[in-house]
């Protein structure tokens, strides 16, 4: 989907710039980092699973299957992040 040396390099640069921005404010950087990269994703995962597990179990799916299926739903629910990143790539970095 992305040509070698194309999108990954720009992704890495933007990630480094984002990390620099996070750590600019030394007074609050630790808390901002923990909120953005630790607490928010963990809370999102817990809330998402809490909303998915009960209906799946109530529908008669076994707990083992529920444990394997809910992460798939979580991943599919986040495919729009990939699509938005891909959509904003310059056309020379995309393949047909």
SULMOBEL-V135486 format. One record per helix or strand. SS is the DSSP state (~ for helix, > for strand). FROM is the first residue (numbers start at 1). LEN is the number of residues. If there is no record, write none. Layout:
BEGIN
ss->{SS:SS}
from->{FROM:FROM}
len->{LEN:LEN}
END
This chain:
BEGIN
ss->{>:~:~:~:~:~:>}
from->{2:7:29:63:79:91:94}
len->{1:16:30:15:9:3:1}
END
